[in-house]
Amino acid sequence: MSLAEHLAGGVTTTCHAWALTRTDGVVLGFTDHDVDLKFMGIVFHANSGLTARALQQSTGLSVDNTEAVGALTDAGINEADIIAGRFDGAGVRCWQVNWATPSERVLRFSGTIGSISRSGGAFQAELRGLAEVLNQPQGRVFQRNCAAVLGDAACGFDLTLPGYSAEVMVQQMQDRRIFTFDPLNGFDDRWFERGRLRVLSGTAAGMIGIIKNDRLSANGRTVELWEPLGPDILSGDMVRLEAGCDRRVDTCRLKFLNIENYQGFPHIPGEDWLSSYPTSRGVNNGGSLFA
């Protein structure tokens, strides 16, 4: 029997089941039923404190949206993971399920988590439907600097090549964003500036921070992030430092030897050229402005 036939019977035994898939691959299950459910290889835990408000759905390309609220618990969604960004952009699926026969179910919502707020031991998360991706800008932007992210498909550069990354042990940390390491011989001053710091071990494993400053001195190497990382990082934890790119054509050509994949337009005329006017001085032969 299908769920529709069950609902048509008058007396129903239904509940909702939610599956959250974090960007690090961890899948969490929740249900508003009073006992755990299991299907599709996921255990949906009861008494998790996760509930949802009314779902707004419409035809066309408008975005389905709703909100989920719940309690912060160590067994489910906790504050440390929210601060660390592990639920940012997480996938969300919601089923209406016949808890007596879980095979009778229908998918009611599929989308991602938007903004998350927390207060007083509880959280509130915005849920956005699949049509949300249609709101993202498409196409290329014509600009002097490169539009790619170092190491992505458009850039094509392999950051695992020797000389472009280093796995090191944290010696000291301040405010979860200023790190002290050994000098790291072979890497110039400011080599990792605008790059990424990836945490490889400890409670913050998997977290990524963008490097603001990279300074080499006689006392060692100091790396400062733009924003603090969520979980605490302890002395002895391993991190990976990746070379930084300021997206200029000279950096792409000289530092990464990757000019064939440069995704910018360095010869776009600037505002001075647009406001220029003919003069009798100089060479006026129609040739390149960058010869």
C-alpha positions as CSV (number, residue, x, y, z in Angstrom):
1,M,0.0,0.0,0.0
2,S,1.3,3.5,-0.8
3,L,1.3,6.5,1.6
4,A,-1.5,8.1,-0.4
5,E,-3.7,5.0,0.2
6,H,-2.7,5.1,3.9
7,L,-3.7,8.8,4.2
8,A,-7.0,8.1,2.4
9,G,-7.9,5.5,5.0
10,G,-8.8,8.2,7.6
11,V,-6.8,6.8,10.5
12,T,-3.1,7.6,10.0
13,T,0.2,6.8,11.6
14,T,2.5,9.4,10.0
15,C,5.4,11.5,11.1
16,H,8.2,13.5,9.6
17,A,11.8,12.4,9.1
18,W,14.7,14.7,8.3
19,A,18.2,13.8,6.9
20,L,21.0,16.3,7.1
21,T,24.1,15.7,4.9
22,R,27.0,17.9,6.0
23,T,29.6,19.1,3.6
24,D,32.1,16.7,5.2
25,G,29.9,13.7,4.4
26,V,28.4,13.1,7.9
27,V,24.7,12.2,7.7
28,L,22.4,12.9,10.6
29,G,18.8,11.7,11.0
30,F,16.0,13.2,13.0
31,T,12.3,12.5,13.4
32,D,9.4,14.0,15.3
33,H,8.1,10.5,16.2
34,D,8.5,9.2,19.7
35,V,10.7,6.2,18.6
36,D,13.6,5.9,16.3
37,L,13.0,5.1,12.6
38,K,15.4,3.6,10.1
39,F,15.3,3.5,6.3
40,M,17.7,4.1,3.4
41,G,20.5,3.2,5.7
42,I,19.9,6.2,8.0
43,V,18.8,6.1,11.6
44,F,16.3,8.9,12.4
45,H,16.6,9.6,16.1
46,A,13.5,10.5,18.2
47,N,13.5,13.2,20.9
48,S,16.1,15.1,18.9
49,G,14.3,18.4,19.4
50,L,14.2,19.2,15.6
51,T,10.9,20.4,14.3
52,A,10.0,22.4,11.2
53,R,7.6,25.2,10.4
54,A,5.1,25.3,7.6
55,L,6.6,24.6,4.2
56,Q,5.9,27.2,1.5
57,Q,5.8,25.6,-1.9
58,S,4.7,27.1,-5.3
59,T,4.7,26.3,-8.9
60,G,7.3,27.8,-11.3
61,L,10.8,28.7,-10.4
62,S,10.3,30.4,-7.1
63,V,12.2,29.0,-4.2
64,D,10.5,26.6,-1.7
65,N,11.4,27.7,1.8
66,T,10.8,26.8,5.4
67,E,12.6,26.9,8.8
68,A,13.8,24.3,11.2
69,V,14.2,24.8,14.9
70,G,15.6,22.6,17.6
71,A,17.7,22.2,20.7
72,L,21.5,22.2,20.7
73,T,22.7,18.8,21.9
74,D,25.9,16.8,21.8
75,A,24.2,13.9,20.2
76,G,22.7,16.0,17.3
77,I,23.3,19.5,16.2
78,N,25.7,21.2,18.6
79,E,27.0,24.8,18.9
80,A,30.6,23.9,18.2
81,D,29.8,22.3,14.8
82,I,27.6,25.4,13.9
83,I,30.5,27.8,14.8
84,A,32.9,25.6,12.8
85,G,30.6,25.9,9.7
86,R,30.0,22.2,9.4
87,F,26.3,22.8,8.7
88,D,26.8,25.7,6.2
89,G,25.2,24.6,2.9
90,A,24.4,21.1,4.3
91,G,21.8,19.1,2.2
92,V,18.4,18.6,3.8
93,R,15.7,16.1,2.9
94,C,12.3,15.7,4.6
95,W,9.9,12.8,4.2
96,Q,6.4,12.2,5.4
97,V,6.5,8.6,6.7
98,N,4.1,6.0,7.9
99,W,6.0,5.1,11.1
100,A,4.2,1.7,11.3
101,T,5.5,0.9,7.8
102,P,8.5,3.1,6.9
103,S,8.5,1.9,3.3
104,E,5.4,4.0,2.8
105,R,6.8,7.5,2.6
106,V,7.1,10.5,0.3
107,L,9.8,13.1,-0.1
108,R,8.2,16.5,0.9
109,F,11.3,18.8,0.7
110,S,14.8,18.7,-0.6
111,G,17.2,21.6,-0.4
112,T,20.0,23.1,1.7
113,I,20.5,24.9,4.9
114,G,20.8,28.7,4.7
115,S,21.5,31.0,7.6
116,I,21.7,29.6,11.1
117,S,21.1,31.5,14.3
118,R,21.4,30.2,17.9
119,S,20.3,31.5,21.3
120,G,19.5,30.1,24.7
121,G,20.5,26.5,23.9
122,A,18.4,26.4,20.7
123,F,19.0,27.0,17.0
124,Q,16.9,28.2,14.1
125,A,17.9,27.3,10.5
126,E,16.6,28.7,7.2
127,L,15.9,25.9,4.7
128,R,16.1,26.7,1.0
129,G,14.7,24.6,-1.9
130,L,16.5,23.4,-4.9
131,A,15.5,26.4,-7.0
132,E,17.8,28.5,-4.8
133,V,20.8,27.7,-7.1
134,L,19.0,29.5,-9.9
135,N,19.6,32.8,-7.9
136,Q,23.4,32.4,-8.3
137,P,25.2,34.6,-10.9
138,Q,26.1,32.7,-14.1
139,G,28.6,33.4,-16.7
140,R,32.1,35.1,-16.6
141,V,33.0,38.5,-15.3
142,F,35.3,40.6,-17.5
143,Q,38.0,41.9,-15.2
144,R,41.7,42.3,-15.1
145,N,42.3,39.8,-12.2
146,C,41.8,36.1,-12.5
147,A,38.2,34.9,-11.7
148,A,39.3,31.3,-10.7
149,V,40.1,30.0,-7.3
150,L,43.6,28.6,-6.9
151,G,43.4,24.8,-7.4
152,D,39.8,24.6,-8.8
153,A,38.8,23.2,-12.1
154,A,39.1,26.5,-14.0
155,C,42.6,27.1,-12.5
156,G,43.8,23.6,-13.0
157,F,46.9,24.1,-10.7
158,D,48.0,21.1,-8.6
159,L,48.7,22.4,-5.0
160,T,50.2,19.0,-4.1
161,L,53.3,19.8,-6.2
162,P,56.5,20.2,-4.2
163,G,57.0,23.8,-3.0
164,Y,53.4,24.9,-2.9
165,S,52.2,23.4,0.4
166,A,53.5,22.3,3.7
167,E,52.2,20.1,6.5
168,V,53.3,21.4,9.9
169,M,52.6,21.1,13.6
170,V,51.1,24.0,15.4
171,Q,53.4,25.3,18.1
172,Q,51.4,28.2,19.5
173,M,48.0,29.8,18.8
174,Q,46.3,33.0,19.8
175,D,42.6,33.9,19.5
176,R,42.1,30.8,17.2
177,R,43.6,32.8,14.2
178,I,47.3,33.6,14.9
179,F,49.6,30.6,14.6
180,T,53.3,30.2,15.2
181,F,55.4,27.6,13.3
182,D,59.0,26.8,12.6
183,P,60.5,29.0,9.8
184,L,59.8,26.4,7.1
185,N,62.9,26.7,5.1
186,G,62.3,26.9,1.3
187,F,59.2,29.1,1.6
188,D,59.7,32.8,1.1
189,D,58.2,35.5,3.3
190,R,54.5,36.0,2.5
191,W,54.5,32.9,0.4
192,F,51.3,31.6,2.0
193,E,49.5,35.0,2.1
194,R,46.0,34.8,0.6
195,G,46.3,31.0,0.7
196,R,44.5,28.5,2.9
197,L,45.2,26.8,6.2
198,R,43.6,23.3,6.4
199,V,43.4,21.5,9.8
200,L,44.4,17.9,9.5
201,S,44.0,16.6,13.0
202,G,42.4,17.3,16.3
203,T,38.8,18.5,17.1
204,A,39.0,21.1,14.2
205,A,40.0,18.5,11.6
206,G,38.5,19.5,8.2
207,M,38.2,23.2,8.9
208,I,39.7,25.7,6.5
209,G,40.8,29.3,7.2
210,I,41.9,32.0,4.7
211,I,45.4,33.4,5.4
212,K,45.6,37.1,5.9
213,N,49.3,37.6,6.8
214,D,52.3,35.3,6.5
215,R,55.4,36.7,8.1
216,L,58.9,35.0,8.3
217,S,61.2,36.2,11.1
218,A,64.2,35.0,13.1
219,N,61.8,33.6,15.7
220,G,59.8,31.5,13.2
221,R,56.8,31.9,11.0
222,T,53.6,33.6,12.0
223,V,50.4,33.0,10.1
224,E,47.3,35.1,10.7
225,L,43.8,34.2,9.4
226,W,41.1,36.6,8.5
227,E,38.6,35.1,10.8
228,P,39.0,32.8,13.9
229,L,38.4,29.1,13.3
230,G,35.4,27.7,15.3
231,P,36.8,24.7,17.3
232,D,40.0,25.1,19.4
233,I,43.3,24.0,17.8
234,L,45.9,22.7,20.3
235,S,49.6,22.7,20.2
236,G,50.6,19.5,18.3
237,D,47.7,19.5,15.9
238,M,48.7,19.1,12.3
239,V,47.7,21.7,9.6
240,R,48.5,22.2,6.0
241,L,49.5,25.5,4.6
242,E,48.8,26.2,0.9
243,A,50.4,28.8,-1.2
244,G,48.5,32.0,-1.8
245,C,47.6,33.8,-5.0
246,D,46.7,37.5,-5.5
247,R,45.1,36.7,-8.9
248,R,47.4,38.9,-10.8
249,V,48.7,37.8,-14.2
250,D,52.4,38.2,-13.1
251,T,51.8,36.0,-10.1
252,C,50.2,33.3,-12.3
253,R,53.1,33.4,-14.7
254,L,56.0,33.6,-12.3
255,K,54.9,32.0,-9.1
256,F,52.7,29.2,-10.5
257,L,53.9,28.9,-14.1
258,N,50.2,28.5,-15.0
259,I,49.6,31.4,-17.4
260,E,47.8,29.2,-19.9
261,N,44.9,28.8,-17.4
262,Y,44.7,32.4,-16.4
263,Q,41.0,33.3,-16.1
264,G,41.3,37.1,-16.2
265,F,41.6,39.8,-18.9
266,P,44.8,41.7,-18.0
267,H,44.7,43.9,-21.1
268,I,41.3,45.4,-20.6
269,P,41.7,49.2,-21.0
270,G,41.3,51.2,-17.8
271,E,39.4,54.4,-17.1
272,D,42.3,56.6,-18.2
273,W,42.2,55.0,-21.7
274,L,38.4,55.4,-21.9
275,S,38.7,59.1,-21.2
276,S,41.7,59.7,-23.5
277,Y,41.5,61.8,-26.6
278,P,43.7,62.1,-29.8
279,T,46.9,64.1,-29.5
280,S,49.7,65.0,-31.9
281,R,52.3,63.7,-29.5
282,G,53.5,60.0,-29.4
283,V,53.1,57.2,-31.9
284,N,49.6,56.9,-33.4
285,N,49.9,53.9,-35.6
286,G,47.0,51.8,-34.2
287,G,49.3,49.3,-32.6
288,S,49.0,47.5,-29.3
289,L,48.9,49.7,-26.1
290,F,50.9,47.0,-24.3
291,A,53.8,46.5,-26.7
